[in-house]
């Protein structure tokens, strides 16, 4: 059928040729047109379907550092989608967090926050319990009571993430030396034992993930990072302690990554635009962690 339509197109093409053109020139033009047409048709026909589909939810309205991360994430992931043959979409419409919409996607990302509406939360929990996959970044794990983002979703923060509430963070956003805790996980197999991260604001939590048998810690802050942070508040500079930054809950197909807070020119030292001073995606090893984690989430295996 396609070949028949193409021949019609070629006949239409030849009928429009200048009558002053010689038969040889006509034949050459027809052959050239046919070669281009059939080549493009063949490429389209052979274009592989995506291996899996990803949808990223985000808000992009609060902290400038989170907004900066979201913008670069929505550039970086489509580039990776082309390279690794998956489909990527992003939306600010959290009402799409429903069973019908989620059924179209194998992986869900939370780039900068969490759902707040009970129906959305219930749909996400059901999606995960039925075998869906999830990757969350930085503020997607945040909860603090009292605050604008209170800990009012026990399943998500205590069972799914396991981390509980936010306790504190380093400041300013700085690079850290990260240590791979589990070298056998698909997200970490290609990583060196330690590597330098992109600058980030690092969180600590109420719950000790080491005591949770469901949680597998994949990466933590290596002691070589200390002191971590520059202050000026002394409690925002870490001098010791154990801080997991990437982990998975073995009851679900999920990965949480504490990365996702770029350094910003809040003080307007350079201009008045809140200029981005760092990128979450400028560490080769960290990028490998993210993409290998995503490919694991999308592989369809339990």
C-alpha angles and dihedrals in degrees: 000000000000091000090052092052090048092053089052088052091051092049089050089050094051092048090060095053121117108264089222091066114102121246091249092053090047092052092049092050092048091050091049092049092048092050093052093044096049092042093055091043091051093050091049092049092049096045104124121235114247115272090228141346126244128195121191122203120202142157103204096189110101130051113028089222091057092045089052091052092049092052094052092041089056088055098041099047095053088052090052090046090060092046097046099031104243130124121246130194131168130201141177091202103104089180084077086072091100135114097258095051096041092051088073094061135065096196132037123197127199103201103181114354146003135257116273103188114091094227091053091049092049091050092051093048091050091047091054095043089053094054106277121146130233141188120188130189133211109297091032085080097046123118129152131168116239100030140089086276104046125183096258099134108074097176093055101042102032105028107025101033094020092204100103117200131354113258106179147316145223121258137239106026105262139165118263134197105246124205122211107231097183116036094179099063115104090238094056107031094099096046127102118244090261133006141173115259130213114265112284144159103248122215133212125200144210095242124069102227091198089072094054111091091199093059123083110194110215102179136012138177109280115226088238086076094067127145087043117185133023103235128175081206108065095218088061090064113079117212100172143352141090117285122177113205105174125034146148133219106229092212090065140037096252147120128196118201121191090207119103110095116103124201111255137194093245091156092054093234091152105029141322098273103088087247118210109245100184142023129226088213101055097093113086094203093046090050089051089052092052097046095042089049091051093048089052091051091051099045093094094232122127 
